[in-house]
Amino acid sequence: MSDHAGAGGFFLVIEGPEGAGKSTLAAAVAGRLRESGLEPVSVREPGGTPAAEHVRQALLDRGNHFEPHVELLYVTAARAHLVQSVIRPALAAGRVVVADRYYLSTEAYQGAGRGVDLETVRRVNEVAIQGLHPDLTLVLDIPRGLGRSRQVAAGKDQDRLERESPAFHARVTDYYLAVEREGVRHLDGTLPPPALLEAAWAEVRRSVPGGKLFEGRPVNS
């Protein structure tokens, strides 16, 4: 169960490897929430606060090099500041938070990808989040190599992590495909965006206790 300090908010996280469509889906879900009479708080990781955005810029800069444990500490420090400054206050106010990445990304990238011991990754993550777990995490499943081919087709200028080796990204993708735990749901990331949004929205509707967020609002079904 998530720690929401006793408040009535809802914490949704969207996860997956590079090129899976996380940011597109997060924006679409936030739009659907607004259509349903709610005003979600949208955040991204790393980032979401001025301090965390500086960390993001450093982490993704192709000219920088970080040892795996240093990269882990950078990412989790940014997360800790985001949780403290934005996510917890929003949930305490009863808001819906939609996050583009959270701690599963650290397990996948710094753990599976970089080879940092997963128990170490999880312990450092727990220090950062202080018990704040999502109500629902949607993982977008795509085959190895698809994310990279999507980015090439779109002409995307790749950052430091996106330029990592195919073997690195294969380990990240495999971790996401295999992850199973409470509150995690897998979606087919190869679906067209409208179909993927409907699948995600169905999971959100199923995960809201008693539909409490939508009471008295014109919900899109």
C-alpha positions as CSV (number, residue, x, y, z in Angstrom):
1,M,0.0,0.0,0.0
2,S,1.1,3.6,-0.6
3,D,1.9,6.0,2.1
4,H,-0.2,9.1,1.3
5,A,-0.1,10.7,4.7
6,G,-3.7,9.7,5.1
7,A,-4.8,11.8,2.2
8,G,-7.2,11.0,-0.7
9,G,-4.9,11.5,-3.6
10,F,-3.8,8.9,-6.2
11,F,-0.3,8.3,-7.4
12,L,0.1,6.9,-11.0
13,V,3.5,6.1,-12.5
14,I,4.2,5.2,-16.1
15,E,7.4,3.2,-16.8
16,G,9.2,1.5,-19.6
17,P,12.4,1.5,-21.6
18,E,13.5,4.3,-24.0
19,G,11.1,4.8,-26.9
20,A,8.3,2.9,-25.2
21,G,5.9,5.9,-25.4
22,K,5.8,6.8,-21.7
23,S,5.8,10.6,-22.1
24,T,3.0,10.4,-24.8
25,L,0.9,8.2,-22.6
26,A,1.5,10.2,-19.5
27,A,0.3,13.4,-21.3
28,A,-2.7,11.5,-22.7
29,V,-3.8,10.1,-19.3
30,A,-3.4,13.6,-17.7
31,G,-5.6,15.0,-20.5
32,R,-8.3,12.3,-19.8
33,L,-8.2,13.1,-16.1
34,R,-8.8,16.8,-16.9
35,E,-11.7,15.9,-19.2
36,S,-13.1,14.0,-16.2
37,G,-13.1,17.0,-14.0
38,L,-9.8,16.5,-12.2
39,E,-6.6,18.6,-12.4
40,P,-3.6,16.2,-12.2
41,V,-0.1,17.1,-11.2
42,S,2.3,15.8,-13.9
43,V,6.0,15.2,-13.1
44,R,8.9,13.6,-14.8
45,E,12.1,11.9,-13.6
46,P,14.7,12.8,-13.2
47,G,13.4,16.4,-12.8
48,G,10.2,18.0,-11.7
49,T,11.8,20.7,-9.5
50,P,14.4,23.4,-10.4
51,A,17.1,21.4,-8.5
52,A,16.1,18.1,-9.9
53,E,16.1,19.6,-13.5
54,H,19.7,20.6,-13.0
55,V,20.5,17.0,-12.1
56,R,18.6,15.8,-15.1
57,Q,20.6,18.1,-17.4
58,A,23.9,16.8,-15.9
59,L,22.9,13.1,-16.1
60,L,21.8,13.3,-19.7
61,D,24.6,15.5,-21.0
62,R,26.6,13.4,-23.5
63,G,29.8,15.1,-22.3
64,N,29.6,13.8,-18.7
65,H,30.7,10.5,-17.3
66,F,29.4,9.0,-14.0
67,E,30.4,5.8,-12.3
68,P,27.3,3.6,-11.8
69,H,27.1,4.3,-8.0
70,V,27.4,8.0,-8.6
71,E,24.7,7.9,-11.2
72,L,22.5,6.1,-8.7
73,L,23.0,8.8,-6.1
74,Y,22.3,11.6,-8.5
75,V,19.1,10.0,-9.7
76,T,17.8,9.2,-6.2
77,A,18.7,12.6,-4.8
78,A,16.6,14.2,-7.6
79,R,13.8,11.8,-6.7
80,A,14.0,12.7,-3.0
81,H,13.6,16.4,-3.7
82,L,10.7,15.8,-6.1
83,V,8.9,13.6,-3.5
84,Q,9.5,16.2,-0.8
85,S,8.6,19.3,-2.8
86,V,5.9,18.2,-5.2
87,I,4.5,14.7,-4.9
88,R,3.8,14.4,-1.2
89,P,2.2,17.9,-1.0
90,A,0.0,17.1,-4.1
91,L,-1.2,13.8,-2.6
92,A,-1.8,15.4,0.8
93,A,-4.1,17.9,-1.0
94,G,-6.0,15.0,-2.6
95,R,-4.6,15.5,-6.1
96,V,-3.8,12.9,-8.7
97,V,-0.1,12.7,-9.5
98,V,1.0,11.3,-12.9
99,A,4.7,10.5,-13.0
100,D,6.8,9.8,-16.1
101,R,9.2,7.3,-14.3
102,Y,9.8,6.6,-10.6
103,Y,11.9,4.1,-8.8
104,L,11.4,1.1,-11.2
105,S,13.5,3.2,-13.6
106,T,16.4,3.1,-11.2
107,E,16.1,-0.6,-10.7
108,A,16.1,-1.1,-14.5
109,Y,18.8,1.4,-15.5
110,Q,21.2,1.6,-12.7
111,G,20.5,-1.9,-11.4
112,A,20.0,-4.2,-14.4
113,G,21.6,-1.8,-16.9
114,R,24.6,-0.6,-15.0
115,G,25.1,-3.7,-12.8
116,V,24.6,-2.0,-9.4
117,D,23.5,-4.6,-6.9
118,L,19.7,-4.5,-6.9
119,E,19.4,-4.7,-3.1
120,T,21.6,-1.6,-2.9
121,V,19.5,0.2,-5.5
122,R,16.3,-0.7,-3.5
123,R,17.8,0.5,-0.2
124,V,18.9,3.8,-1.7
125,N,15.5,4.2,-3.3
126,E,13.7,3.7,0.0
127,V,15.8,6.4,1.5
128,A,14.7,8.7,-1.3
129,I,11.0,7.9,-1.3
130,Q,10.5,7.5,2.5
131,G,7.8,4.8,2.0
132,L,5.9,6.6,-0.8
133,H,4.9,3.9,-3.3
134,P,2.6,4.4,-6.2
135,D,-1.0,3.3,-6.2
136,L,-0.6,2.0,-9.8
137,T,2.5,1.6,-12.0
138,L,1.9,1.0,-15.7
139,V,4.8,-0.6,-17.5
140,L,4.9,-0.3,-21.3
141,D,6.2,-3.6,-22.8
142,I,8.1,-3.4,-26.1
143,P,10.5,-5.8,-27.8
144,R,14.2,-5.3,-27.7
145,G,15.3,-2.7,-30.2
146,L,11.9,-1.3,-30.9
147,G,12.4,1.8,-28.8
148,R,15.7,2.6,-30.6
149,S,14.1,2.2,-34.0
150,R,11.3,4.5,-33.0
151,Q,13.7,7.2,-31.9
152,V,15.8,6.8,-35.1
153,A,12.6,7.1,-37.3
154,A,11.6,10.2,-35.4
155,G,15.0,11.8,-35.8
156,K,15.5,12.2,-32.1
157,D,18.8,13.6,-30.9
158,Q,19.9,11.0,-28.3
159,D,21.1,11.9,-24.8
160,R,23.8,10.2,-22.8
161,L,21.6,7.3,-21.7
162,E,19.9,6.8,-25.0
163,R,23.3,6.5,-26.6
164,E,24.2,3.5,-24.5
165,S,25.0,0.1,-26.1
166,P,22.3,-2.2,-27.4
167,A,23.3,-4.7,-24.7
168,F,22.6,-2.1,-22.0
169,H,19.2,-1.3,-23.4
170,A,18.4,-5.0,-23.8
171,R,19.1,-5.5,-20.1
172,V,16.8,-2.6,-19.2
173,T,14.1,-3.9,-21.5
174,D,14.3,-7.4,-20.1
175,Y,14.0,-6.1,-16.5
176,Y,10.9,-4.2,-17.3
177,L,9.4,-7.2,-19.1
178,A,10.0,-9.4,-16.1
179,V,9.0,-7.2,-13.2
180,E,6.0,-8.4,-11.2
181,R,4.8,-6.9,-7.9
182,E,1.8,-5.4,-6.2
183,G,0.4,-2.5,-8.1
184,V,2.3,-3.1,-11.3
185,R,0.4,-3.7,-14.5
186,H,1.9,-4.4,-17.9
187,L,0.5,-2.8,-21.1
188,D,1.3,-3.6,-24.7
189,G,3.6,-0.7,-25.8
190,T,3.2,-1.7,-29.4
191,L,-0.5,-0.7,-29.5
192,P,-1.5,2.5,-31.4
193,P,-1.6,5.5,-29.0
194,P,-5.4,5.7,-28.8
195,A,-5.7,2.0,-27.9
196,L,-2.9,2.2,-25.4
197,L,-4.6,5.2,-23.7
198,E,-7.9,3.2,-23.4
199,A,-6.0,0.2,-21.9
200,A,-4.2,2.6,-19.4
201,W,-7.5,4.3,-18.6
202,A,-9.2,1.0,-17.8
203,E,-6.4,0.2,-15.4
204,V,-6.7,3.5,-13.7
205,R,-10.5,3.1,-13.3
206,R,-10.0,-0.4,-11.8
207,S,-7.3,0.9,-9.4
208,V,-9.2,3.8,-7.8
209,P,-10.7,2.6,-4.6
210,G,-14.5,2.8,-5.0
211,G,-14.1,5.3,-7.8
212,K,-13.6,7.9,-5.1
213,L,-11.7,10.3,-7.3
214,F,-14.5,10.4,-9.8
215,E,-17.5,10.8,-7.6
216,G,-19.8,13.5,-8.9
217,R,-17.7,14.1,-12.0
218,P,-18.4,13.4,-15.6
219,V,-16.1,10.4,-16.0
220,N,-15.0,9.3,-19.5
221,S,-15.5,5.5,-19.6
